[in-house]
């Protein structure tokens, strides 16, 4: 695959990651009322402080991924971070699913998405 095509594919995947971080994971965790979580089958702790903090961090990550989208070569460190971030999120999701009573399509789809991003970013990362 040519370098231009490869960077185009990486930028497309980064753009999807931006939207997922902000719209699917970040803003709902930061702002959504408990009833939205119930609809999605996601349980909330009584104290939602950590869920709200998670949301703010994920929205900030979406901004970082936006910078990487705009210039993947200059921001390769963000893509390296993305490999580690998504790998850890995948492992955490799978451990929760397999070792606890956690379940639901949201957790399975998040684990699948982060596994996809781990592999995609590792393969398409610009080489220094």
C-alpha positions in Angstrom: 0.0 0.0 0.0 1.4 3.4 -1.0 2.4 5.9 1.6 -0.3 8.4 0.6 -3.0 5.7 0.7 -1.8 4.5 4.0 -1.9 8.0 5.5 -5.4 8.5 4.1 -6.6 5.3 5.7 -4.9 6.2 9.0 -6.5 9.6 9.0 -9.9 8.1 8.3 -9.6 5.7 11.2 -8.4 8.6 13.4 -11.5 10.6 12.5 -13.7 7.7 13.4 -11.9 7.4 16.7 -12.4 11.2 17.3 -16.2 10.8 16.9 -16.4 7.7 19.0 -14.3 9.2 21.8 -16.4 12.4 21.9 -19.9 11.2 20.9 -20.1 7.6 22.0 -17.9 7.4 25.1 -16.9 10.9 26.3 -19.9 13.2 26.3 -22.4 10.5 27.4 -20.1 9.6 30.4 -19.6 13.2 31.2 -23.1 14.6 30.7 -25.8 11.9 30.3 -28.4 11.4 32.9 -28.6 8.0 34.6 -31.6 7.1 32.5 -29.5 7.0 29.3 -27.1 4.5 30.9 -30.1 2.3 31.9 -31.3 2.4 28.3 -27.9 1.2 27.1 -27.8 -1.5 29.8 -24.8 0.1 31.5 -24.9 0.1 35.3 -23.7 3.2 37.1 -22.2 3.4 40.6 -24.1 5.4 43.2 -21.4 8.0 43.1 -20.8 9.0 39.5 -17.7 11.1 40.1 -15.4 8.6 38.4 -17.7 8.1 35.5 -17.8 11.9 34.9 -14.1 12.1 35.2 -13.7 9.3 32.7 -15.9 11.2 30.4 -13.8 14.4 30.6 -10.6 12.5 30.0 -12.1 10.7 27.0 -13.3 14.0 25.5 -9.8 15.4 26.0 -8.4 12.2 24.2 -10.8 12.9 21.4 -9.0 16.3 21.0 -5.6 14.6 20.9 -6.8 12.2 18.3 -8.1 15.3 16.3 -4.5 16.7 16.3 -3.2 13.3 15.1 -5.9 13.3 12.4 -4.7 16.7 11.2 -1.1 15.7 10.9 -0.3 12.0 11.7 3.4 12.3 10.9 4.0 15.3 13.2 1.9 13.8 15.9 3.1 10.2 15.8 3.6 10.2 19.5 -0.2 10.5 19.9 -0.6 7.4 17.6 1.9 5.5 19.7 -0.1 6.4 22.8 -3.3 5.3 21.0 -1.8 1.8 20.6 -1.2 1.5 24.3 -4.5 3.2 25.3 -6.6 1.0 23.1 -4.8 -2.2 24.0 -5.3 -1.5 27.7 -9.0 -0.6 27.2 -9.4 -3.8 25.3 -7.8 -5.9 28.0 -9.8 -4.1 30.7 -13.1 -4.7 28.9 -12.4 -8.3 28.2 -11.3 -8.9 31.8 -14.5 -7.3 33.1 -16.6 -9.3 30.7 -14.9 -12.7 31.4 -14.0 -12.4 35.1 -16.9 -10.5 36.5 -20.7 -10.4 36.1 -20.3 -7.4 33.7 -22.1 -7.9 30.4 -24.0 -6.1 27.7 -23.6 -5.2 24.1 -22.0 -1.8 24.9 -19.1 -3.4 26.7 -18.6 -6.0 24.0 -18.8 -3.5 21.2 -16.4 -1.2 23.1 -13.9 -4.0 23.6 -14.2 -4.9 19.9 -13.7 -1.3 18.8 -10.7 -0.7 20.9 -9.2 -4.0 19.7 -9.7 -2.8 16.1 -8.1 0.5 16.9 -5.1 -1.1 18.6 -4.3 -3.2 15.5 -5.1 -0.5 13.0 -2.9 2.1 14.7 -0.1 -0.4 15.2 -0.1 -1.3 11.5 -0.7 2.1 10.0 1.5 4.2 12.4 3.9 6.4 10.5 7.5 5.1 10.6 10.1 7.4 11.8 
